[in-house]
């Protein structure tokens, strides 16, 4: 495949036709070395969820750390499938910049779900009641 082939499909990424954008991304996934990271990051805000998901997958495959900020944004995508794909992509980067925000999110959810710690008085009361 050549640069001309890549240029043809890169131009289709700007099409108003969602099917054309999807097809272009699918074809470009075969020749990612010709695709600028910026083009794929731009597609993370496409109005079509399938295009956003394909863009995340392409960025994961490309493996360029410059894509991490865009993929982090995609984690909170309005489409659950896009968000899940973004989380999986970040794990594949295996860098602190990619994984640390995911771990922080887990900590935040854990804190929200965990019961508040007991006070010293409550601990003594639980002990007193358990001895009965």
N, C-alpha and C positions, 0 to 999 in steps of 0.2 A: 504494500500500500504506500501511497506517496503523499507528499505535502499537498498536492492538488486535491486529492481525495479528502484529506483532512480539512482543507480550506472550504471545500464544497459543503461538508457537513457542519463545520463551524458556522458557516453563514446561515444554515438552517436552524441553528439554536435560537435565532432571533425571530423566527417565523411566528405569525399570529396563530397558526394552526398547531394545536397541541399534539396531534398525531405526528406532524412533521418534526416537532421538537423531540418527541419520544424516540422516533426512528433515528434521528441524528445522534442522540445520546447513546443509543444502543450501538450504532455503528462506530462511534468514536471510542467506545469502551475497548474496542479491538486495537486501537492505535493511540493509546493515551499519551505516548511520548510526544505527540504532535499537538496536544491539547493544553492551552494555557490554564494554569490553576485558577486564575482570575475568572475565566469564562465559567468554569464549573461552580465556583463559589457564588457567582452571580445567579446561577440557576437554583441555588438553595432558597431563593425567595420567589421562584416562579409560582404563578397562580395555580398550577396543576400539581397535585400531590405526587403523582407518578413520576413527573419530571424531577421534582425535588428529591424523591427517593433514589432515582437513577443517578442524580448528581452526587448524592452522598456515597453511593456505591462506587462511582467512578473515582471520587476523591480518596476513598479508602484504598482502592486498587493502586492509585497513583502513589500514595504514601508520602506526599509532600507535607512536611510539618507546617508549612505556610497555610494549609487548609484548616488547621485545628480550630482557630477562632470561629470560622464559618460553620464548621461541623458542631461546635459547642452551641451555637445559636440554634441549629437545627434540632438539638435535643428537645427543645421546648416547642417544636412545631405543632400547629393545631391538629395535624394528622398524626395519630398515635403510631402508625406504622413507620412514618418518616422519623419520628422521634426515636423509636426503638432501633431503627437502622443506624441512626446517628450514634447512639450509645454503643452499639456493637462496633461501629467503625472506629470510634475513639479508643476502645479497648485494644484494637489491633495496632494502634500507633505505639503503644507500650512506652510512652514518655510521661514524665511528671505533668507536663503542660496539658496533656490530653486526659489523663486519668484523675488527677487531683480534683478537678471540679466535680467529677462523678462521685468520688469518695465523699466530698463535702456534702453533696446532695443526699447521699445515704445517711450521713451523720445527722443532717437536718431532719430528715424524715423519722429517724430513730428517736431523736429528741422529742419530736411532736407526738409520737406514739407511746413513748415510754411514760410510765406513771412518774409523777414528781417524787423526788427522794423524800423519805420519811424524816420527820424532825426527831430529835432526841426523845422528846416526850412521847411521841407516837411509837417509837421503838420500845420504850419501857412499857407502854400500855399493851403492845402486842405480846411482849414477853409475859407480862402479868396475866393476861387472858389465856395464854397457851399453857400456863401452869395449872389451871383449874381442872 
